[in-house]
Amino acid sequence: MASGFSGEEQRKHRGKCIDCGMTLELYMLDLKKNKRILQCRRCGLFHSYSKDLLGKWKLAKAAKVLDL
């Protein structure tokens, strides 16, 4: 059964880039390490988020090169 959505529409978009303001696309999610990495659709900047003590996602760092 086809859902009617293309692969591009199914990707998660959350937040905005701190550099250019474009939407972010989910690049990697690691629930064991409580870490997620989003990439800007326009400039390619990687945004690394981690969970704080209250369980909310906080920006840890943003960089052009993916450095895990």
mmCIF file of the N, C-alpha and C atoms, coordinates in Angstrom:
data_MODEL
# 
_entry.id   MODEL 
# 
loop_
_atom_site.group_PDB 
_atom_site.id 
_atom_site.type_symbol 
_atom_site.label_atom_id 
_atom_site.label_alt_id 
_atom_site.label_comp_id 
_atom_site.label_asym_id 
_atom_site.label_entity_id 
_atom_site.label_seq_id 
_atom_site.pdbx_PDB_ins_code 
_atom_site.Cartn_x 
_atom_site.Cartn_y 
_atom_site.Cartn_z 
_atom_site.occupancy 
_atom_site.B_iso_or_equiv 
_atom_site.pdbx_formal_charge 
_atom_site.auth_seq_id 
_atom_site.auth_comp_id 
_atom_site.auth_asym_id 
_atom_site.auth_atom_id 
_atom_site.pdbx_PDB_model_num 
ATOM 1   N N  . MET A 1 1  ? 0.836  -1.168 0.000  1.00 0.00 ? 1  MET A N  1 
ATOM 2   C CA . MET A 1 1  ? 0.000  0.000  0.000  1.00 0.00 ? 1  MET A CA 1 
ATOM 3   C C  . MET A 1 1  ? 0.883  1.233  0.000  1.00 0.00 ? 1  MET A C  1 
ATOM 4   N N  . ALA A 1 2  ? 0.724  2.115  -0.929 1.00 0.00 ? 2  ALA A N  1 
ATOM 5   C CA . ALA A 1 2  ? 1.517  3.334  -1.031 1.00 0.00 ? 2  ALA A CA 1 
ATOM 6   C C  . ALA A 1 2  ? 0.895  4.416  -0.161 1.00 0.00 ? 2  ALA A C  1 
ATOM 7   N N  . SER A 1 3  ? 1.759  5.128  0.560  1.00 0.00 ? 3  SER A N  1 
ATOM 8   C CA . SER A 1 3  ? 1.263  6.151  1.467  1.00 0.00 ? 3  SER A CA 1 
ATOM 9   C C  . SER A 1 3  ? 1.037  7.485  0.767  1.00 0.00 ? 3  SER A C  1 
ATOM 10  N N  . GLY A 1 4  ? 1.595  7.665  -0.415 1.00 0.00 ? 4  GLY A N  1 
ATOM 11  C CA . GLY A 1 4  ? 1.405  8.903  -1.142 1.00 0.00 ? 4  GLY A CA 1 
ATOM 12  C C  . GLY A 1 4  ? 2.461  9.954  -0.846 1.00 0.00 ? 4  GLY A C  1 
ATOM 13  N N  . PHE A 1 5  ? 3.402  9.638  0.040  1.00 0.00 ? 5  PHE A N  1 
ATOM 14  C CA . PHE A 1 5  ? 4.462  10.569 0.380  1.00 0.00 ? 5  PHE A CA 1 
ATOM 15  C C  . PHE A 1 5  ? 5.764  10.141 -0.263 1.00 0.00 ? 5  PHE A C  1 
ATOM 16  N N  . SER A 1 6  ? 6.512  11.091 -0.763 1.00 0.00 ? 6  SER A N  1 
ATOM 17  C CA . SER A 1 6  ? 7.834  10.769 -1.290 1.00 0.00 ? 6  SER A CA 1 
ATOM 18  C C  . SER A 1 6  ? 8.824  10.733 -0.127 1.00 0.00 ? 6  SER A C  1 
ATOM 19  N N  . GLY A 1 7  ? 10.029 10.256 -0.363 1.00 0.00 ? 7  GLY A N  1 
ATOM 20  C CA . GLY A 1 7  ? 11.054 10.182 0.675  1.00 0.00 ? 7  GLY A CA 1 
ATOM 21  C C  . GLY A 1 7  ? 11.410 11.539 1.242  1.00 0.00 ? 7  GLY A C  1 
ATOM 22  N N  . GLU A 1 8  ? 11.334 12.568 0.435  1.00 0.00 ? 8  GLU A N  1 
ATOM 23  C CA . GLU A 1 8  ? 11.671 13.919 0.892  1.00 0.00 ? 8  GLU A CA 1 
ATOM 24  C C  . GLU A 1 8  ? 10.658 14.438 1.905  1.00 0.00 ? 8  GLU A C  1 
ATOM 25  N N  . GLU A 1 9  ? 9.374  14.114 1.718  1.00 0.00 ? 9  GLU A N  1 
ATOM 26  C CA . GLU A 1 9  ? 8.329  14.599 2.612  1.00 0.00 ? 9  GLU A CA 1 
ATOM 27  C C  . GLU A 1 9  ? 8.324  13.858 3.939  1.00 0.00 ? 9  GLU A C  1 
ATOM 28  N N  . GLN A 1 10 ? 8.875  12.637 3.985  1.00 0.00 ? 10 GLN A N  1 
ATOM 29  C CA . GLN A 1 10 ? 8.857  11.847 5.204  1.00 0.00 ? 10 GLN A CA 1 
ATOM 30  C C  . GLN A 1 10 ? 9.974  12.224 6.169  1.00 0.00 ? 10 GLN A C  1 
ATOM 31  N N  . ARG A 1 11 ? 10.958 12.987 5.733  1.00 0.00 ? 11 ARG A N  1 
ATOM 32  C CA . ARG A 1 11 ? 12.062 13.354 6.614  1.00 0.00 ? 11 ARG A CA 1 
ATOM 33  C C  . ARG A 1 11 ? 11.590 14.327 7.679  1.00 0.00 ? 11 ARG A C  1 
ATOM 34  N N  . LYS A 1 12 ? 12.221 14.259 8.835  1.00 0.00 ? 12 LYS A N  1 
ATOM 35  C CA . LYS A 1 12 ? 11.849 15.119 9.945  1.00 0.00 ? 12 LYS A CA 1 
ATOM 36  C C  . LYS A 1 12 ? 12.528 16.480 9.798  1.00 0.00 ? 12 LYS A C  1 
ATOM 37  N N  . HIS A 1 13 ? 11.777 17.524 10.023 1.00 0.00 ? 13 HIS A N  1 
ATOM 38  C CA . HIS A 1 13 ? 12.304 18.872 9.989  1.00 0.00 ? 13 HIS A CA 1 
ATOM 39  C C  . HIS A 1 13 ? 12.017 19.513 11.343 1.00 0.00 ? 13 HIS A C  1 
ATOM 40  N N  . ARG A 1 14 ? 13.078 19.909 12.028 1.00 0.00 ? 14 ARG A N  1 
ATOM 41  C CA . ARG A 1 14 ? 12.902 20.503 13.345 1.00 0.00 ? 14 ARG A CA 1 
ATOM 42  C C  . ARG A 1 14 ? 13.891 21.632 13.528 1.00 0.00 ? 14 ARG A C  1 
ATOM 43  N N  . GLY A 1 15 ? 13.402 22.746 13.947 1.00 0.00 ? 15 GLY A N  1 
ATOM 44  C CA . GLY A 1 15 ? 14.266 23.863 14.264 1.00 0.00 ? 15 GLY A CA 1 
ATOM 45  C C  . GLY A 1 15 ? 14.753 24.623 13.044 1.00 0.00 ? 15 GLY A C  1 
ATOM 46  N N  . LYS A 1 16 ? 15.553 25.624 13.313 1.00 0.00 ? 16 LYS A N  1 
ATOM 47  C CA . LYS A 1 16 ? 16.111 26.452 12.256 1.00 0.00 ? 16 LYS A CA 1 
ATOM 48  C C  . LYS A 1 16 ? 17.620 26.544 12.442 1.00 0.00 ? 16 LYS A C  1 
ATOM 49  N N  . CYS A 1 17 ? 18.317 26.733 11.338 1.00 0.00 ? 17 CYS A N  1 
ATOM 50  C CA . CYS A 1 17 ? 19.776 26.857 11.340 1.00 0.00 ? 17 CYS A CA 1 
ATOM 51  C C  . CYS A 1 17 ? 20.183 28.135 12.064 1.00 0.00 ? 17 CYS A C  1 
ATOM 52  N N  . ILE A 1 18 ? 21.237 28.059 12.877 1.00 0.00 ? 18 ILE A N  1 
ATOM 53  C CA . ILE A 1 18 ? 21.696 29.246 13.589 1.00 0.00 ? 18 ILE A CA 1 
ATOM 54  C C  . ILE A 1 18 ? 22.451 30.194 12.669 1.00 0.00 ? 18 ILE A C  1 
ATOM 55  N N  . ASP A 1 19 ? 22.852 29.724 11.496 1.00 0.00 ? 19 ASP A N  1 
ATOM 56  C CA . ASP A 1 19 ? 23.618 30.540 10.556 1.00 0.00 ? 19 ASP A CA 1 
ATOM 57  C C  . ASP A 1 19 ? 22.714 31.228 9.529  1.00 0.00 ? 19 ASP A C  1 
ATOM 58  N N  . CYS A 1 20 ? 21.892 30.450 8.832  1.00 0.00 ? 20 CYS A N  1 
ATOM 59  C CA . CYS A 1 20 ? 21.104 31.024 7.733  1.00 0.00 ? 20 CYS A CA 1 
ATOM 60  C C  . CYS A 1 20 ? 19.597 31.037 7.989  1.00 0.00 ? 20 CYS A C  1 
ATOM 61  N N  . GLY A 1 21 ? 19.108 30.328 9.007  1.00 0.00 ? 21 GLY A N  1 
ATOM 62  C CA . GLY A 1 21 ? 17.686 30.339 9.338  1.00 0.00 ? 21 GLY A CA 1 
ATOM 63  C C  . GLY A 1 21 ? 16.830 29.338 8.574  1.00 0.00 ? 21 GLY A C  1 
ATOM 64  N N  . MET A 1 22 ? 17.428 28.503 7.742  1.00 0.00 ? 22 MET A N  1 
ATOM 65  C CA . MET A 1 22 ? 16.689 27.489 6.979  1.00 0.00 ? 22 MET A CA 1 
ATOM 66  C C  . MET A 1 22 ? 16.303 26.330 7.904  1.00 0.00 ? 22 MET A C  1 
ATOM 67  N N  . THR A 1 23 ? 15.334 25.503 7.497  1.00 0.00 ? 23 THR A N  1 
ATOM 68  C CA . THR A 1 23 ? 14.905 24.370 8.314  1.00 0.00 ? 23 THR A CA 1 
ATOM 69  C C  . THR A 1 23 ? 15.993 23.297 8.370  1.00 0.00 ? 23 THR A C  1 
ATOM 70  N N  . LEU A 1 24 ? 15.978 22.545 9.448  1.00 0.00 ? 24 LEU A N  1 
ATOM 71  C CA . LEU A 1 24 ? 16.954 21.483 9.657  1.00 0.00 ? 24 LEU A CA 1 
ATOM 72  C C  . LEU A 1 24 ? 16.342 20.136 9.330  1.00 0.00 ? 24 LEU A C  1 
ATOM 73  N N  . GLU A 1 25 ? 17.185 19.229 8.848  1.00 0.00 ? 25 GLU A N  1 
ATOM 74  C CA . GLU A 1 25 ? 16.770 17.883 8.465  1.00 0.00 ? 25 GLU A CA 1 
ATOM 75  C C  . GLU A 1 25 ? 17.504 16.889 9.366  1.00 0.00 ? 25 GLU A C  1 
ATOM 76  N N  . LEU A 1 26 ? 16.782 15.890 9.865  1.00 0.00 ? 26 LEU A N  1 
ATOM 77  C CA . LEU A 1 26 ? 17.385 14.880 10.731 1.00 0.00 ? 26 LEU A CA 1 
ATOM 78  C C  . LEU A 1 26 ? 18.450 14.104 9.974  1.00 0.00 ? 26 LEU A C  1 
ATOM 79  N N  . TYR A 1 27 ? 19.669 14.085 10.514 1.00 0.00 ? 27 TYR A N  1 
ATOM 80  C CA . TYR A 1 27 ? 20.789 13.384 9.888  1.00 0.00 ? 27 TYR A CA 1 
ATOM 81  C C  . TYR A 1 27 ? 21.065 12.072 10.617 1.00 0.00 ? 27 TYR A C  1 
ATOM 82  N N  . MET A 1 28 ? 21.085 12.125 11.964 1.00 0.00 ? 28 MET A N  1 
ATOM 83  C CA . MET A 1 28 ? 21.371 10.927 12.750 1.00 0.00 ? 28 MET A CA 1 
ATOM 84  C C  . MET A 1 28 ? 20.710 11.054 14.121 1.00 0.00 ? 28 MET A C  1 
ATOM 85  N N  . LEU A 1 29 ? 20.223 9.936  14.648 1.00 0.00 ? 29 LEU A N  1 
ATOM 86  C CA . LEU A 1 29 ? 19.606 9.896  15.963 1.00 0.00 ? 29 LEU A CA 1 
ATOM 87  C C  . LEU A 1 29 ? 20.180 8.716  16.727 1.00 0.00 ? 29 LEU A C  1 
ATOM 88  N N  . ASP A 1 30 ? 20.747 8.981  17.914 1.00 0.00 ? 30 ASP A N  1 
ATOM 89  C CA . ASP A 1 30 ? 21.312 7.936  18.754 1.00 0.00 ? 30 ASP A CA 1 
ATOM 90  C C  . ASP A 1 30 ? 20.661 8.037  20.128 1.00 0.00 ? 30 ASP A C  1 
ATOM 91  N N  . LEU A 1 31 ? 19.656 7.196  20.373 1.00 0.00 ? 31 LEU A N  1 
ATOM 92  C CA . LEU A 1 31 ? 18.926 7.259  21.631 1.00 0.00 ? 31 LEU A CA 1 
ATOM 93  C C  . LEU A 1 31 ? 19.722 6.710  22.811 1.00 0.00 ? 31 LEU A C  1 
ATOM 94  N N  . LYS A 1 32 ? 20.662 5.819  22.568 1.00 0.00 ? 32 LYS A N  1 
ATOM 95  C CA . LYS A 1 32 ? 21.475 5.279  23.661 1.00 0.00 ? 32 LYS A CA 1 
ATOM 96  C C  . LYS A 1 32 ? 22.374 6.348  24.261 1.00 0.00 ? 32 LYS A C  1 
ATOM 97  N N  . LYS A 1 33 ? 22.906 7.221  23.417 1.00 0.00 ? 33 LYS A N  1 
ATOM 98  C CA . LYS A 1 33 ? 23.784 8.298  23.877 1.00 0.00 ? 33 LYS A CA 1 
ATOM 99  C C  . LYS A 1 33 ? 23.028 9.611  24.085 1.00 0.00 ? 33 LYS A C  1 
ATOM 100 N N  . ASN A 1 34 ? 21.702 9.594  23.889 1.00 0.00 ? 34 ASN A N  1 
ATOM 101 C CA . ASN A 1 34 ? 20.874 10.799 23.981 1.00 0.00 ? 34 ASN A CA 1 
ATOM 102 C C  . ASN A 1 34 ? 21.437 11.925 23.129 1.00 0.00 ? 34 ASN A C  1 
ATOM 103 N N  . LYS A 1 35 ? 21.599 11.636 21.849 1.00 0.00 ? 35 LYS A N  1 
ATOM 104 C CA . LYS A 1 35 ? 22.220 12.567 20.931 1.00 0.00 ? 35 LYS A CA 1 
ATOM 105 C C  . LYS A 1 35 ? 21.482 12.543 19.595 1.00 0.00 ? 35 LYS A C  1 
ATOM 106 N N  . ARG A 1 36 ? 21.335 13.711 18.981 1.00 0.00 ? 36 ARG A N  1 
ATOM 107 C CA . ARG A 1 36 ? 20.788 13.775 17.630 1.00 0.00 ? 36 ARG A CA 1 
ATOM 108 C C  . ARG A 1 36 ? 21.544 14.838 16.848 1.00 0.00 ? 36 ARG A C  1 
ATOM 109 N N  . ILE A 1 37 ? 21.684 14.595 15.560 1.00 0.00 ? 37 ILE A N  1 
ATOM 110 C CA . ILE A 1 37 ? 22.400 15.516 14.688 1.00 0.00 ? 37 ILE A CA 1 
ATOM 111 C C  . ILE A 1 37 ? 21.470 15.894 13.555 1.00 0.00 ? 37 ILE A C  1 
ATOM 112 N N  . LEU A 1 38 ? 21.316 17.190 13.352 1.00 0.00 ? 38 LEU A N  1 
ATOM 113 C CA . LEU A 1 38 ? 20.491 17.725 12.284 1.00 0.00 ? 38 LEU A CA 1 
ATOM 114 C C  . LEU A 1 38 ? 21.391 18.499 11.333 1.00 0.00 ? 38 LEU A C  1 
ATOM 115 N N  . GLN A 1 39 ? 21.000 18.536 10.053 1.00 0.00 ? 39 GLN A N  1 
ATOM 116 C CA . GLN A 1 39 ? 21.789 19.241 9.054  1.00 0.00 ? 39 GLN A CA 1 
ATOM 117 C C  . GLN A 1 39 ? 20.919 20.280 8.366  1.00 0.00 ? 39 GLN A C  1 
ATOM 118 N N  . CYS A 1 40 ? 21.502 21.456 8.125  1.00 0.00 ? 40 CYS A N  1 
ATOM 119 C CA . CYS A 1 40 ? 20.797 22.527 7.437  1.00 0.00 ? 40 CYS A CA 1 
ATOM 120 C C  . CYS A 1 40 ? 20.626 22.153 5.967  1.00 0.00 ? 40 CYS A C  1 
ATOM 121 N N  . ARG A 1 41 ? 19.466 22.424 5.427  1.00 0.00 ? 41 ARG A N  1 
ATOM 122 C CA . ARG A 1 41 ? 19.180 22.078 4.029  1.00 0.00 ? 41 ARG A CA 1 
ATOM 123 C C  . ARG A 1 41 ? 19.875 23.038 3.070  1.00 0.00 ? 41 ARG A C  1 
ATOM 124 N N  . ARG A 1 42 ? 20.169 24.263 3.491  1.00 0.00 ? 42 ARG A N  1 
ATOM 125 C CA . ARG A 1 42 ? 20.763 25.248 2.599  1.00 0.00 ? 42 ARG A CA 1 
ATOM 126 C C  . ARG A 1 42 ? 22.287 25.285 2.700  1.00 0.00 ? 42 ARG A C  1 
ATOM 127 N N  . CYS A 1 43 ? 22.829 25.506 3.895  1.00 0.00 ? 43 CYS A N  1 
ATOM 128 C CA . CYS A 1 43 ? 24.281 25.712 4.029  1.00 0.00 ? 43 CYS A CA 1 
ATOM 129 C C  . CYS A 1 43 ? 25.048 24.459 4.436  1.00 0.00 ? 43 CYS A C  1 
ATOM 130 N N  . GLY A 1 44 ? 24.367 23.391 4.873  1.00 0.00 ? 44 GLY A N  1 
ATOM 131 C CA . GLY A 1 44 ? 25.035 22.143 5.215  1.00 0.00 ? 44 GLY A CA 1 
ATOM 132 C C  . GLY A 1 44 ? 25.640 22.109 6.609  1.00 0.00 ? 44 GLY A C  1 
ATOM 133 N N  . LEU A 1 45 ? 25.345 23.089 7.447  1.00 0.00 ? 45 LEU A N  1 
ATOM 134 C CA . LEU A 1 45 ? 25.876 23.151 8.808  1.00 0.00 ? 45 LEU A CA 1 
ATOM 135 C C  . LEU A 1 45 ? 25.241 22.044 9.653  1.00 0.00 ? 45 LEU A C  1 
ATOM 136 N N  . PHE A 1 46 ? 26.075 21.302 10.389 1.00 0.00 ? 46 PHE A N  1 
ATOM 137 C CA . PHE A 1 46 ? 25.590 20.242 11.270 1.00 0.00 ? 46 PHE A CA 1 
ATOM 138 C C  . PHE A 1 46 ? 25.322 20.828 12.652 1.00 0.00 ? 46 PHE A C  1 
ATOM 139 N N  . HIS A 1 47 ? 24.178 20.494 13.234 1.00 0.00 ? 47 HIS A N  1 
ATOM 140 C CA . HIS A 1 47 ? 23.790 20.943 14.567 1.00 0.00 ? 47 HIS A CA 1 
ATOM 141 C C  . HIS A 1 47 ? 23.689 19.712 15.457 1.00 0.00 ? 47 HIS A C  1 
ATOM 142 N N  . SER A 1 48 ? 24.506 19.651 16.490 1.00 0.00 ? 48 SER A N  1 
ATOM 143 C CA . SER A 1 48 ? 24.526 18.514 17.403 1.00 0.00 ? 48 SER A CA 1 
ATOM 144 C C  . SER A 1 48 ? 23.743 18.875 18.669 1.00 0.00 ? 48 SER A C  1 
ATOM 145 N N  . TYR A 1 49 ? 22.730 18.072 18.976 1.00 0.00 ? 49 TYR A N  1 
ATOM 146 C CA . TYR A 1 49 ? 21.892 18.292 20.148 1.00 0.00 ? 49 TYR A CA 1 
ATOM 147 C C  . TYR A 1 49 ? 22.088 17.146 21.135 1.00 0.00 ? 49 TYR A C  1 
ATOM 148 N N  . SER A 1 50 ? 21.989 17.463 22.419 1.00 0.00 ? 50 SER A N  1 
ATOM 149 C CA . SER A 1 50 ? 22.017 16.434 23.458 1.00 0.00 ? 50 SER A CA 1 
ATOM 150 C C  . SER A 1 50 ? 20.923 16.768 24.476 1.00 0.00 ? 50 SER A C  1 
ATOM 151 N N  . LYS A 1 51 ? 20.536 15.777 25.257 1.00 0.00 ? 51 LYS A N  1 
ATOM 152 C CA . LYS A 1 51 ? 19.480 15.979 26.245 1.00 0.00 ? 51 LYS A CA 1 
ATOM 153 C C  . LYS A 1 51 ? 20.070 16.526 27.545 1.00 0.00 ? 51 LYS A C  1 
ATOM 154 N N  . ASP A 1 52 ? 19.326 17.452 28.175 1.00 0.00 ? 52 ASP A N  1 
ATOM 155 C CA . ASP A 1 52 ? 19.750 17.983 29.466 1.00 0.00 ? 52 ASP A CA 1 
ATOM 156 C C  . ASP A 1 52 ? 19.121 17.146 30.588 1.00 0.00 ? 52 ASP A C  1 
ATOM 157 N N  . LEU A 1 53 ? 19.262 17.587 31.819 1.00 0.00 ? 53 LEU A N  1 
ATOM 158 C CA . LEU A 1 53 ? 18.747 16.830 32.957 1.00 0.00 ? 53 LEU A CA 1 
ATOM 159 C C  . LEU A 1 53 ? 17.222 16.736 32.975 1.00 0.00 ? 53 LEU A C  1 
ATOM 160 N N  . LEU A 1 54 ? 16.554 17.699 32.368 1.00 0.00 ? 54 LEU A N  1 
ATOM 161 C CA . LEU A 1 54 ? 15.093 17.679 32.329 1.00 0.00 ? 54 LEU A CA 1 
ATOM 162 C C  . LEU A 1 54 ? 14.533 16.907 31.138 1.00 0.00 ? 54 LEU A C  1 
ATOM 163 N N  . GLY A 1 55 ? 15.411 16.413 30.269 1.00 0.00 ? 55 GLY A N  1 
ATOM 164 C CA . GLY A 1 55 ? 14.986 15.623 29.127 1.00 0.00 ? 55 GLY A CA 1 
ATOM 165 C C  . GLY A 1 55 ? 14.688 16.427 27.880 1.00 0.00 ? 55 GLY A C  1 
ATOM 166 N N  . LYS A 1 56 ? 15.063 17.702 27.869 1.00 0.00 ? 56 LYS A N  1 
ATOM 167 C CA . LYS A 1 56 ? 14.840 18.541 26.697 1.00 0.00 ? 56 LYS A CA 1 
ATOM 168 C C  . LYS A 1 56 ? 16.092 18.577 25.836 1.00 0.00 ? 56 LYS A C  1 
ATOM 169 N N  . TRP A 1 57 ? 15.897 18.716 24.518 1.00 0.00 ? 57 TRP A N  1 
ATOM 170 C CA . TRP A 1 57 ? 17.012 18.771 23.586 1.00 0.00 ? 57 TRP A CA 1 
ATOM 171 C C  . TRP A 1 57 ? 17.638 20.161 23.611 1.00 0.00 ? 57 TRP A C  1 
ATOM 172 N N  . LYS A 1 58 ? 18.951 20.223 23.803 1.00 0.00 ? 58 LYS A N  1 
ATOM 173 C CA . LYS A 1 58 ? 19.702 21.475 23.816 1.00 0.00 ? 58 LYS A CA 1 
ATOM 174 C C  . LYS A 1 58 ? 20.816 21.405 22.784 1.00 0.00 ? 58 LYS A C  1 
ATOM 175 N N  . LEU A 1 59 ? 21.057 22.521 22.119 1.00 0.00 ? 59 LEU A N  1 
ATOM 176 C CA . LEU A 1 59 ? 22.128 22.595 21.131 1.00 0.00 ? 59 LEU A CA 1 
ATOM 177 C C  . LEU A 1 59 ? 23.472 22.503 21.837 1.00 0.00 ? 59 LEU A C  1 
ATOM 178 N N  . ALA A 1 60 ? 24.281 21.507 21.457 1.00 0.00 ? 60 ALA A N  1 
ATOM 179 C CA . ALA A 1 60 ? 25.605 21.332 22.046 1.00 0.00 ? 60 ALA A CA 1 
ATOM 180 C C  . ALA A 1 60 ? 26.666 22.048 21.222 1.00 0.00 ? 60 ALA A C  1 
ATOM 181 N N  . LYS A 1 61 ? 26.589 21.893 19.881 1.00 0.00 ? 61 LYS A N  1 
ATOM 182 C CA . LYS A 1 61 ? 27.533 22.592 19.008 1.00 0.00 ? 61 LYS A CA 1 
ATOM 183 C C  . LYS A 1 61 ? 27.043 22.549 17.581 1.00 0.00 ? 61 LYS A C  1 
ATOM 184 N N  . ALA A 1 62 ? 27.557 23.490 16.802 1.00 0.00 ? 62 ALA A N  1 
ATOM 185 C CA . ALA A 1 62 ? 27.256 23.552 15.371 1.00 0.00 ? 62 ALA A CA 1 
ATOM 186 C C  . ALA A 1 62 ? 28.569 23.680 14.632 1.00 0.00 ? 62 ALA A C  1 
ATOM 187 N N  . ALA A 1 63 ? 28.735 22.870 13.583 1.00 0.00 ? 63 ALA A N  1 
ATOM 188 C CA . ALA A 1 63 ? 29.994 22.866 12.833 1.00 0.00 ? 63 ALA A CA 1 
ATOM 189 C C  . ALA A 1 63 ? 29.760 22.476 11.386 1.00 0.00 ? 63 ALA A C  1 
ATOM 190 N N  . LYS A 1 64 ? 30.650 22.904 10.507 1.00 0.00 ? 64 LYS A N  1 
ATOM 191 C CA . LYS A 1 64 ? 30.551 22.554 9.084  1.00 0.00 ? 64 LYS A CA 1 
ATOM 192 C C  . LYS A 1 64 ? 30.895 21.086 8.843  1.00 0.00 ? 64 LYS A C  1 
ATOM 193 N N  . VAL A 1 65 ? 31.847 20.556 9.626  1.00 0.00 ? 65 VAL A N  1 
ATOM 194 C CA . VAL A 1 65 ? 32.290 19.175 9.477  1.00 0.00 ? 65 VAL A CA 1 
ATOM 195 C C  . VAL A 1 65 ? 31.676 18.336 10.591 1.00 0.00 ? 65 VAL A C  1 
ATOM 196 N N  . LEU A 1 66 ? 31.151 17.192 10.231 1.00 0.00 ? 66 LEU A N  1 
ATOM 197 C CA . LEU A 1 66 ? 30.557 16.296 11.216 1.00 0.00 ? 66 LEU A CA 1 
ATOM 198 C C  . LEU A 1 66 ? 31.647 15.681 12.055 1.00 0.00 ? 66 LEU A C  1 
ATOM 199 N N  . ASP A 1 67 ? 31.708 16.069 13.328 1.00 0.00 ? 67 ASP A N  1 
ATOM 200 C CA . ASP A 1 67 ? 32.713 15.583 14.266 1.00 0.00 ? 67 ASP A CA 1 
ATOM 201 C C  . ASP A 1 67 ? 31.989 14.929 15.426 1.00 0.00 ? 67 ASP A C  1 
ATOM 202 N N  . LEU A 1 68 ? 31.923 13.609 15.422 1.00 0.00 ? 68 LEU A N  1 
ATOM 203 C CA . LEU A 1 68 ? 31.217 12.902 16.478 1.00 0.00 ? 68 LEU A CA 1 
ATOM 204 C C  . LEU A 1 68 ? 32.121 12.793 17.653 1.00 0.00 ? 68 LEU A C  1 
# 
